[in-house]
Amino acid sequence: MSRALRLCLRWGFDVGQFDVVQWKAEVGNWPSRRVAWACGFRVEGTVRGLIDHRGGRSDGWLGTLRGEDR
């Protein structure tokens, strides 16, 4: 998964001219957080009610990656 995400990020920053990419995951989704961390995302924190989940809202982690962070 990390390899695939790195390829997408490289395209986004180099070809798509993205400034920043956001990552979101439900709190407790450690596999997703490990992939984000391995690809250089900075976890900005926990946001209450960030994730729409099964008709309700759950807390989520939010991370960012800027082009110059790579």
HELIX and SHEET records of a PDB file:
HELIX    1   1 SER A    2  ASP A   14  1                                  13    
HELIX    2   2 TRP A   30  ALA A   38  1                                   9    
HELIX    3   3 GLY A   67  ASP A   69  5                                   3    
SHEET    1   A 3 VAL A  20  GLU A  26  0                                        
SHEET    2   A 3 GLY A  56  ARG A  66 -1                                        
SHEET    3   A 3 ARG A  42  HIS A  53 -1                                        
END                                                                             
